[in-house]
């Protein structure tokens, strides 16, 4: 999860999180994040496969903002939220 300057949280998947986050910071990543910096990587977790990562992403995106914030701040785990 990436936090934008306006406190919005963006959720996505990547095979190389550091590389992908760098792309986002350079404005070469998702259109949603362009011009919304500074960006901060607030949460990342390794998934077993791309399919599993996509399922986790979909479940994370369905959570409400309070639950996403709790995960980003480490107050709740993905298991607590039923994501894994």
ABEGO torsion letter per residue (X at the ends): XBBBAAGBBBBBBBABAAAAAAAAAAGABBAAABGAOBBBBABBBBBABAAAAAAAAAAAAABBAAAAAAAAAGABBAAAAGAX
